[in-house]
């Protein structure tokens, strides 16, 4: 069998497998949303070139195993409709691309969002497309996940960047009948940010996480939806060194600064990454360089809205595998 450039192989979204000469193709599905017409393409590749099966990845993509490396160029032609669909979204993919141009930045995953879910505070798929346009194609290993509300069904707390939907609830006292449905729900299921005082509901803005459940629970529409905001949590991870949950970096922030911060993070990675490694997660770079340096550099040129709250420090915990 001919020698294979493994670096090019992985960049082209093919996996190195345990079987010599056999690879697996990773299909990119931004936001976990794929038009059904592309299922025929995936089926054809799996049946004709793979082993007849498809693996649904933890990042909401499709992986087609059992592919011979010598068939890669033919497969790259077959997936042109998928790549052209990304181009149609405005993703800046080079015109002469043969197959996927990069796989470092992992598939941007998302919960189903407010197209379907009553709890979601924004259209997660639409935002996934916007972020895809801002960061792909890129070789740096970055994981981004979007979730419509603090329920975090996508497990954004395990990602480098997690974007959680928030809504600012507006209270119209004249519509309130004092049933306290919102207060009881917030106390039992959320953070206890609501109290019933002098026959009216009082919201503690410091405790409110913007989940919007008070709006859903109110039978008289005393609570209504205000502006949409986002909570950005950063540097959650699994792995062998120090698994941990992401922590809040920003909350009550508008989306434009969020996208700019993510773009600036790629510049931060390029500047400080350990190039002796095959890849390095951004969280380890921040551990080495320090949170304050990260904060300063990724906020360069970013104008935060007046409601935004920035974490001045982050105390990561997680655990280490040290047995001593």
Secondary structure, DSSP 8 states (H G I E B T S, - for coil): -----HHHHHHTTEEE-SSTTEEEEEE--GGG---GGGHHHHHHHHHHTS-S--EE-TTS-EEEEEEEGGGHHHHHHHTHHHHHHHHHTT----TT--S-S--SS---EE--GGGT-SS--S-HHHHHHHHHHHH-S--S---EEEESSTT-TT-GGGSSEEEEEEEEEEE-GGG--S--HHHHHHHHHS---EEEETTEEEE-TTT-----HHHHH-TT--EEEEEEEEEEEE--B-SSS--B--EEEEEEE-HHHHHHHHHHHHHHHHHH--TTSS---HHHHHHHH-HHHHHHHHTTT----TT-EE-S------------
